[in-house]
Amino acid sequence: MVCSSKALSCAHRVVIRTAVLSLLMTALPSSAFGTAMFSAFAASTGHTFKPRQQLRHPLSVPLLMRGGQQSARNMSINDNNDAATTVTRKTYPRAPVFSNSPFAVPVKKVTIAGGTHGNEYTGVWCIKAIEKQRESLMNECDDDTNSEGDKNPINVFKDYPSLDIDTLLANPMAYMANKRFIDTDLNREFSMEKLKRVKVDEETMELCDIQQEFCSEDDATLSSLPHEAIRAREIETILGPKFTESSPPNGDAAYPDPLMDIVIDLHTTTANMGISLIIPEGDALMSAAAAYVLNKCKNEYGYDNVQCCMHALPKRQDRMNLSSCGKHGFTIEVGPSPQGVIRHDVVEKTEAALHSLLEFLHLRNLELEKGDDANEKSVLDHLRDIYPGGIVPCYRSAPAVRPGELSGKISWPNDPENPNFPAVMVHKSIQDRDFEPLRVGDPLFVSLDGEVIPYDGSHGDEVNLLFVNEGGYYYASSGTGIGVAVKSEFDWQTGYFVIESDDEGVNEEVIIEEKDSYE
């Protein structure tokens, strides 16, 4: 039988599931302009620090003191005070893999989500293709022949057999209507406060294909809630749970062992974001995975516009996006792509990033199954070779200012007659220039009477823009405006932003200053 020669037997791999999950989530935004600026005290300011023997662990450092705009470097000037200045990169110790390390735990249960925003069709296409691969493998086993009609060079079930992969169509009603959402942005509905509003009928859900359908539409008691609020609770039920009933003071209320080991959310953007890998701070496994995907997409697939974006949200309880329902969350955002359109090149980029991520998880699983061999390089060893000291370049999103946001934005005023219509438009000089710097005085918006409105430095003298003129951010529930970030670095061995320090190893603060919005 053909199946017996596969890396994983059909009996093991082709599991008859009660239901098959299906699709995507969304980019992570938030909005508002009164946000924050990131600026580190430089050694050249003459500030005097007291020596300390070693850096504190990032968890012991306040959030606004972790990660800065500049990379960790040691600036030294010679004793003669002449013009000679040397810049050297600090070295970082390698992190061993302990038994309680996130790298020592295999990742088995994987959910790939698409359609979190119903008009982002790329994610839906990708999960449909995955289900086609599942069907192809099942037919191959049943027929005892190879499926010559399968032209896809990768079948995720055959190529990554250590992973138990499901798909999730996150918002079926919005997908069928070709709309971002029905009532509100689904990717902002996974906070504790919002999830607790909905009591799910478990009996109803057991009789419904929740992976493909909205299952609570006949419950009259839920009629006053937004559609996405109910759908979020359904999703949290099958992927989570996300929250515990109680948590220690100042602790993370997120449930430590949800059903899904990882939730991968596939998104597209109308902005020129290329392949953007979005991960939360504090998750070492996802940081390592992002570093792996970043390198493979650039050096093996040959894509130039690839970058990592990290949200400064170390606690799962503070993340309100769909992927936070799993123990680990990873978002793949690819653009530019129009809403409600499937582009071949965008699908290829999304699949390149997705397959690279699954490959990393699978390779690490195999190493854990057979035990790390000191004579063979592990996938983590390869990362150490690629990224000396474990340091990976990234963009750190600005902190959220308005309630319900994932990250900070430069918000624009809205038309008084239509809250989804901007009262200003994005200036042509920054259109399609995502991740490029914006400085004080640079053109930012244009008003109806043609007046050019410059950037006023509310987020810092120089920032980098994300999701420039993103179509999804015209909606108030998604957070209107343009995303703001600063260049930074993270250590994939810890999952935290690099902490800047002077020669004595003292943390340099990151100053956050709130200012008024353009509104």
N, C-alpha and C positions, 0 to 999 in steps of 0.2 A: 504494500500500500504506500502511495506516495507520501502520505502524511507522516509515516513513521520515520522518514529520513529528514524531517524538518528539525530545526534547532529546538523546537518545542512541539510536543505531540499535539495533534488536533484535539484530543480529549482534554488536554490541559488548557489549550489556548482558546479554542472555540467554545467558550462557556455560554450555555443558554441562559441569558439573563432575563429576569422578570421584566426589565425595561431597559431601554438603551437611552442613555442621556444624550443631549445635543446642544450646543453652541455658545456663544461669546459674551463678552462683557463690554467695557468701554475704557476710554482713556481716562486718566484720572485727573480731573481738574478741580477747580473750585474757582472762586472768582473774587473780585473785589480789588480795589486799588489801594485802599488804605492798608497796605501790607508792609512788608518788612524789607530792610536792607541788610545785606550781609557784608561786614567789613571786619577784617582781623587786625588786631594791634600788630603792627610790624615792628621788628626789632629796631628798625631805624628811627622809631619815634623817640627812642631814649628812655622808654619805660623800664623801670627797674623791677626785676623779678627775684623772688627768693628761691634758692636752689632746692630741688627735690630729687630724690634718688631715682624715682621711676614714675612713669605716667600712670595715672589711675586707669582702671578698666573703664571703657566707654559707658557702661551702665551706671557708674558712679558719678558721671559728669552730667550736669544739667543739659537739657536738650539744646539750648541755644549756645552752648559752649562746644558742641560737637561739629566738626567739619567747618571749613572756612572756604573762602573764595580762592585762596592760593594753595598750591600743593606744599607738602611739608619739605622745607628746604632749610639749609643752614647757611646764613649769610655771615661772612666774616671779613673784617677789614684789618689790614696789617697795622702793626704798632706805630708805624710812621705816619699814619693818617693820610697816605697818598691815595691816588686814584685807583690803585689795584684792589679789585673786589673779586672774590671767588665764590662760586655757587656750587654747592655739592649736595647731592641727595642723601638724606639720612638712610641708614640701613634699619631693617626691621627683622626681628627674630621669626623663624618659621614656627607655625603653630602645629604642635603634634596632634595626632588624631587619638583622643582619649575615648574610652568606652562610652562616655556620655556625650560625646561630640555629635553634632548633627550629621557629620560625615560618616559616622559609624552606624547609622540607622538606615536600612534600605527604604527606598520609596517604591511602593507597590501600586496603590490605588490612585489613579490619575483621571481627572475629569478635564476634558477640553471643551470649553464653552464658546459658543458663538451666538450672535443675535441678541446680545444684551441690549444693544441699540438695534431696533428692528430694521433700520435702513442701511446698516453696515453689512452688506451682502457677502463680503469676502470671507468673514468668519463662518457664515452659514455654509458657503460653498465648501470650505475646508472640512467641516464636520460631516457634511454629506459625503465628501470624498472618502473620509475615514470609514464611514458606515458602508460605503461601497467596497472598501478593502476588506472589511469584516465579512461581507456577503461573498466576496470573491474567494476568501480563504475557506469559508464553509462549503461553497460549491466545489472547490478543489478537493476537499476531503471527501465529500459525498460522491463525486464522480471518479475519484482516484486518478485524476488527470490534471495536468497543469492548465491553468486558465490562460490560453493564448491571447484572449481578448483584453487582458489586464495590461494596459500600457504604462501604468504608473510604476516607475523604477523602485519606489519604496512602498512597502506594505507595513504599516506601523506594528501590526500584530505579529508579523514574521520577523521583522528586523529588530524589534525591541521586546522580545518575549518575556522578559522579567517584569514588564509593566502590565498591570491590569487596567486597560484603557477604556473609558466610556466617554460619550459626548453628551452635551447638554444644549438644547435649543432654549436659550434663557427667556426670551420674551416672544412666544409664538404669535400672540395677537398683534403685536407691533410689527413683527416680521411679515405677517399676512397683509397688513395694512400699508407696508412700506413706509413706516413712520419710526422716528427715533424712539418714541414711547407713546403710550395711550394717554396717560394722565400726568406722569412725572418721570424723571430719569431713574430707571431701575438701578443704575450703578451708584446711587446715593442712598439706597434704602436699607443698607445692611448694618446700621447702627443699632445698639441695644434698645434705645428709646423707640425707634421705629418698628423693630421686629416684635417688640413686646405688645404692640397694639393689636396684633393679629393672633387669634386662637385658631389653630389649624384642626380641622376635622380629620383625624387619622383614618377613620373608616372610609371616608370619601376619597382620600388620597390613595388608599390601597386599591380602590376600584378604578383609578384613573391613571392613564399613562402620563405621569407628571413630567417626565423628561421631554415630552412633546406637546403637552396640552396644558392650558390653564384649567385648574381643577376645582375652583371654589366659586364659580360664577353663580351657582344656584343658592348660595347661602345668603339669605336676606339680611342677616346681622352684619355682613361685611359690605353692604351696599354703599355705606357712607365713606368708605376708604378708597384711596386711589387704587387702580388696578395693579400698579407696580408694587404697592405696599403688600398686597396679598401674595403676589407672585414671588416677591422676595422671601416671604415666610415659607412658602412652599419649597423654594430652592434651598434655603437654609436647613430645612428639615431633612432633605435628602443628601446634602453635602456635609452638614455639620454634625452635631450642633455647634454654633459659634460661641455661645455664652454659657457660663456655668450659672447655677442658681445663686451662688454667693461667691465672693472673692475676698481675699485679705485686704486690709486697708492699703490704699495706694498700689495695689497689685493689678495684674492684668486679668480682667474678668473673662477673657476669651477661654473657651474650653480647650484644654491642652491636647486632647486626642480625638479630633473629629473623624468622621468616616473617611473623608478624602485626605490622602497624604499631600496632594498638590492639586490646585485648581489653576488651569492655564486659560486665560481669557484672551480671545483674539479680537482685535479691533482695527478699524481703519480711521483715517482722519483726512479731511479735505486739505489740511496744511501739509507743507513740504517737510515732513518729519523723517522721511526715509524709513529705515527699520529702527524703531525705538524699543528698547527692552526696559520695561518699567518694573521696578522691584521696591519693596519696603526696606528701610534701614533695619538692621538688627538680625536679619535672616542670613546666616552664613552660607547655608546650602544654596539659597537662591542667588546670593552674590557670586558664589563660585560658578553656578550654572550660567549666570549672565556673562561672566568673564569668558567662559568657554564658548558660548554662542557668539559673543562679540568677535572673538578671534576667528572662529570658523566662518562666519558670514563674510568677514573682510578678506581673509587670506585663502580660504578654500573656495567659497562661492564667488568671491571677487566683487562684492558690493562695497562701494565707497562710503555711502551715507548710512552708517550704522553707529549707534551710540546707546549708552546706558543712562537711564534717568532713575534717580533714587528719591523716594519720599521719606522725609524725616519723621516717620511714624513707627517707632520700634514696637509698640504694643498693638496686637491685632484688634483689641477692643476699640482702638481709635480709628481704625480703617473702615470706611463705610462702603467699600466696593465689593463686588461679587466674589472676587478671588480670595477675599479674606475669610470666606467660609471654610476653606481648607486649612490644614496645618501650615502649608506653604502656599503662597500666591505668586503668580507670574503673569504679567500682561505683555502681549506683543502688539504693538501699535505700528501700522504701516501706512504711509501716505506719500504723495497726495493721491486721493481717490475720491471721485464724486460720490455722494450719497445715493443709495439705490442702484449702484452700478457694479458689475463684476469686471475687473481688469485682469488679464492674464498675468501681466508682469507683477502686479500687486499680490496676486495669489501665490506666484512663485516665491516672492520674497517672504511672505508669511509662512509658507511651508518650509522654506530654508531655515528660518529661525526656529520654527516648531520642531522640525526633525533634529536640528542640532541640540535643542533642549532635551528631547526624548533620548537622544544618543548619550548625552552626558549622564542622565539618570540611570540608563540601562548599563553603561559601562561601570559606573560606580556600584551598582547592584551586583554585577558579576564579580567584581573585586572583593566585595564583602562576602559573597557566597563561598569563594575559594580561599579567602584570606589574603591580605596584602602580602605579596611576595617581595622580599627585600632585594631580590635580583632583577625584578622587573619594575619599570616605571609605571606608576599608577596614573590615573587621569589627573589626580591632584598634583603629582610630581610634574606633569607636563604644564600645569597652570603655574607652578612655581618657576619653571624655566621661562615661560612666556612673560610673566609679570614679576620682575625682581622685587623681592620684599613683599609680594602679595598686593601691590598697589595698582588699582585699576582706575583709569580716568572716567569721570562721569559728570552728570549735571545734577545738582541738588536743587529741588524745587523749593520755591519760597514758601514759608509757612502760611497756612490758611488764616484768614482774618474773619471772614463772615461765617456764621454758623452753617454747618452742612457742607463745608468745602473740604476738599482733599489737599489743596495747595493754593498758594496765593496767585492773584492775577491783577493785571491792570484792567480794571473794569471801565466800560464806556457807558455814557448816559443813554437811556432808551427813549424812543419816541413816546410822547404822552398818550397817543391813541393806540399804540401797539407795543406791549412790553418786550416783544420778540424782535422789534425793529430798531437797530441802533440809530441814535441821533447824530452820530459821526461815523465816518468810514476810515478804515485802516489806510494809512498813507502808502503810496506805491513804493516808496524807498525801502520799506521793511517787508513788503509782500513776498512770500516764498523764501524768506531769509531766516528760517527757523534755526536756532542755536547760534546765530551770529550776534555780536554785541550791539547794544543800544546804549548811547551815552547821553548825558544831559544836553539838552538843546537840539538833539536829533529830531527830525519830523516823526510824528507818531500818528496823529489823526488829522482828518480834514472835515470841517463842518459844512453844513448845507450852503452857507454863503461863500465857501471857498477858503475860509481861513485855515491856515496850517497850525495845528496845535502841537508844540514840541513836548518832548519828554522832560519832566520837571525834576527828575532825580528822586522821586518818592520811594523807590526801591533800592537806591544806591546810585552812585555816580555812573557805574557801568554794570549792566545786567545782560543776560542772554534771554532771548524770547523763545517761547515754545507755543505750539498750536496757534500760529499766527493766522488770524481770520478763519479759525476752525468753525465750520458751519454748525456743528453741534452746540457751540458755545454762544449761539444767538438766543438760546433758551435760558430763562431765568433759573429753572430747576437744575440745569447742568452747570450754572455759574457763567455769567456773561464775561467776555473780555479775552485778554491775551495772557497766556501763561508766562511766569517769570521764574528764572533759575539763575544759578551761578555755577561756574566751572568748579569742580571739586574732584576729590579722589576718595575711593573707599578701599578698605582692605578685605579682599574676598575671604580671608581666613577667619575673620570675625564678623563680617557683615556690617561694620560700622564705618562712618566717615573717618578719614585720617585726621587725627588730632594734631593741630599745629603746636610746636613747642620751640622754646629757645634752647640754648646749649645745655641748660641745667634740667631740661625735661619738664618745663612748666607749661601748662595749658594756656593758650592765648584765647581770650574771649572773642565771641562773635557778637557784635552789637546789633540789636534789632530795634529799629525805630519806626513807630507807626506814624503815618502821615495821612492827610486827607485824600479822598478819592477825587478823580477828575469830575465826578458828578457834583 
